[in-house]
Amino acid sequence: MVTGASKLRESKILRIPLNAWAFIKEAPMLPTLILASVVFLAVFADLLPLHDPEVSVKDLETGYPVAGTLPPAWMEGGTWRMPLGTDFQSRDILSRVIYGSRVSLIVGLVGTLAAGVIGVTLGLLAGYMGKWWDQIIMRITDAWLALPTLIFAIFLASIRGANLWNIVLILTLVFWSRYARQVRAEVLSLRERDFVKLAEVTGASKFRVMTKHILPNVVNTVMVLFSLTIGIAIIIEASLSFLGVGVPPPTPAWGLMMADGKGPLIGGKWWISVFPGIAIMLLVLAANLLGDWMRVRLDPQLRNL
């Protein structure tokens, strides 16, 4: 038998795809454009006329690597073949910045998504099951949240070693507790609602109640937390690479590029570290602005302010 409450809930779920385009159209233009551009460049970098980011640029006349560190094209001694200049190994900065976006996106998206899956699952179990489930999961979560995020990430990276997927694993271990704590708080409120009690009375299993009735009602919270966590994940990855415990060279990574440029920066060769720093700033700022917009858009109380 289909109740009025279930009909209402199903109608809301069915309207999500219909409202998706309207939701996207309301997104702020600048951060959306920045994120879309970064994703496009990261995905289609191999199809663009770029230099190999891991190999020195060759001189067209001699065939040997370009001598010295070239400045950006608009400065004296620069060339539009390398519009953002080259580093101390004569590698094209523009190519390395574009290919480096792949590392930031993979780490930010995959690490945050994996942390979300683990955290949401544990939060659902702790909030709905209660009793010893709640006690064990939340005590572990509290201990995890007490750890300094960056120091904990550096410690794990020094143990696991420098590798892209190790960084993804580290970020998963760092961030799952945030999701677990937030989702558990939402579930504690939702499990007392009438539609959950009605599902329990009609004989629905605990798994079905959690996945079909409670989980859809915490999606908004998870989406906002996901968007805000991506920026933090990108900063942590860049910090680990800068400190030498992140992605190993010669793989182009923004934090690694900034580390390569910290010495030449004193000698006036600012472009080696400044351009990847600008890329990090723009991507993190765009992710945070979209996260703030989603928080306001999906929260009725904030939307009415």
N, C-alpha and C positions, 0 to 999 in steps of 0.2 A: 504494500500500500504506500502510495506517495503522499507525503504530508505537505502542508503549505510551507513549512520551514524548509524542507528539502527542495521544493520547487523554487523558492526564493534563492536558495544557495546555488542551485544549478543554473538559474538564469544569470546570476552574477558571474559565474565561471564562464558561461557561454558568451557573455558580452566582452570578455577580456580581449579576444582576437579582433573583435569589431572596433574596440576603442584603442587598439595598439597604435594605429597610424595617427589618430588624434593626439595621443599621448606623446608620440615622437615629435609631432609638429609644434607642440608647446614647449619643447626643450629650448634652453637658451642657445642662441646662434653661435657665439664665439667658442665656448668650450666644446660644443658639438662639432664644429668645424675643425678645431684642433685635433680632437680625438679621431675623427674620420680621416683626416689627412695622415696622421701617424699610422693608423691601421692600414690605409691604402699603401703608403710607402713601404711599410714592413712586409706586406703580403706580396707586392709586385716589384720589390727591389731588384730581383734577378732580371726583370724585363726592362729596366731602365738603363740608359747609357751611362753607367757608372764605372769607375775604376774598381779593381779588386781591392776590397778593404784591408786585406791581410798582406798585400804585396806592394813593394815600392813602385811608384809611378815611373815609367820609362821616359827618357828624353826622346822626342820624335826623331831627332837627327842622329844621335849617337847610339841609341838603343840601350844605354846604360841608365841606372836609376838617376833621377833628378838630384843634382847636388844641392845640399843644404836644406834648410827649412824655409819653404816659401810662404810669404804672407798672403792674406786674402787678396782677391783680384783687384779690389779698389785701392790697395796700397801700392806703394812703389816697389817694384820687383815681383808683384803678383801676376798671375795669368788666369784667364777665364777657363782654362783646362781644369784647374783646381780652384773653383771660386771661393772656397773657404780656407785655402792654403793647404799646407802639408805639415806632418809632424816631423820629429827628429829622425824617423826612418823613411822619410819621403813618401809616406802613405797619405792618400787623399782624405782630408778631414770630412768633407761632405759625404763621401761614401761610407766612412766609418760611423758617422752620426746616423745615417739612414739605416744601415745594417744593425747598428746598436739598438735601434728601436725594437728589433725582434726580441732581443734578450729581455728588455724591460717589459714588453707586452706578455711574453711567455711566462716570465716569473710572476708578474703582477696578476695576470688572469688565472693561470693554472694553479698557482700557489694559493691564491685567495679562494678560488672555487673549491679546491680540495679541502681547505680549512673549513669552508662553509658546509660542505657535505658532512664532515665529521662533527662539527659543532652543532649543527641543526639536529642531527640524529641524537646526539647525547643530550641536548637541551630538551627535545621531545620526551625522551625516556625519563629524564630527571623530573620534568614538570608534571607529566601525566601519571607516571607510575608511582612517584613519591616514595615514601618509606626508605628502605636501604638503598634503592636505586638513586634517589635524590641525595642521600647523605654521602655516598661514595663518590658519585660524579661531581657534586658541587665542592667537596673538600679538595679533590684533585684540581678542579677548575680554579678554586681560590688560590691554591699553591702556585699554579701556573701563571695566574694573573699577577702574582706578587713579584715574579721575576722581571728584572729590567730587560725590555724587549731587545734593544740593540746588543747589549752585552751577552744576553742569552744566545742571540743569533750568531755572534762572533764565536762564542764558545762551541756551538754546534758545528759551525763551518770549519773550525780548526780541527775538530774530530773527524768529520766526514770528508774533508778535503775539498779542493776547488773544482767544482763541476756544476754545469747548469742545472741538472736535475737534482743535485744535492741541495742547491739553493732553493729550488721549488719545495723539496721536502722540508727544509729548515723553516721556510715561511709557513708551511702547513702546520708544523708543530708550534710555531709562535702564535698563530692567529686563531686556532680552533676554539680556544677558551673564550674569546670575545663573543663568538656566535652562540656558544653553549649558554653563557650567562644571560644574554639578551633573550634568546628563544625561551629559555626556562621561565623567565619572568613573564613573558607573554602567555605561555601555556598555563601557568598557575591561575591566571585570570580567565582564560578561555574555558578551562575544564569545568568551571562552575556555571557556564552559560547554558541556557535552556536547550539549545540545539544539540549540545554534547550530551546532556542528561537524557534527552529524548532518544538519541542514538544508542546509548547504553541500555535504556529500558527496552528497546526493540530487539535487543540481543546482538548488536554489532560487536565484533571482536575488538579487543584493545588495539590491535594493529590497524584495523579499519577506521576506528575512531581517530587515531593519531594521524593517519595518512589522508583520509577522505574528509574529515571534519575540522581538525585542528590545523594541520599543515597549511592548507590554502589560506588560512586567516593570519599566518605569520609571514607570508611571502613578502608583503610590503616592507616589513621591518628588515627582513634578510636582504632585500634588494638595496635598501638604503645603506645598510652596514657594509654590503659587498662593494658598493661604489666608493664609499669613504675609505675602505681598507686598501683598495688598489693603490692609491697614492702613497700610503705608508709602506706598502710592499715594495714599490719602485724605489723609494728612498733607501730602504734597508738594503736592497740588492745593490744599488749604486755605492752605498757605504761599504759593504763587504768587498766589492770589487776595488774600490779606492784603497782599502786597507790590505789588499793582496790575498784575501781569503774567499774571493768570489769567483767569477768566471775567469779562467786562465787565459793569458795571452797566447796567440795573437788574436783571439776572438774579439771583435769589436764590441765593447760594452761601455756605456757612458761613464760609469764610475772609474773604470780602468783608464779611459782616455783622460779624465781629469787628473788621475794619479800620474800619468805620463807627462802631463803638462805642468805639474807643480814646480819642477825645477826650471824649465825654460820660461815660466811666467815671470820669474824674478829678472830674467834677462830681456824682458820686453816682448817675448813671443807668447802673447796672451791668448791667441786664437786656438791653441792646442787644447786648453782646458775650458775656455769661456763658452765655446759653441756647444759642447756636450752639456755644460752646466745650464745653459739656456734651454736646451731640449728637455732636461729633467724638470726644470721649473715650469715650463709651459704644460707638459704632460700631467704633472702632479696638480697644478692649479686647475687645469681643465677637469680632471677627475673629481677634485674636491668641489668645484662649482656645480658640476652635474649632481654630485651626491647631495649637496645642500638643496638644490632645486627639487630633487626627488623626495627629500625628506619633507619639504613644505608641501609639495604636490600630493603626496600620498597620505599626509596626516591632516584629517579634517579640521582639527583644532587650530593648527598653524595656518591652514589655507584660509580660514575665516578671519584671520587677524588683519 
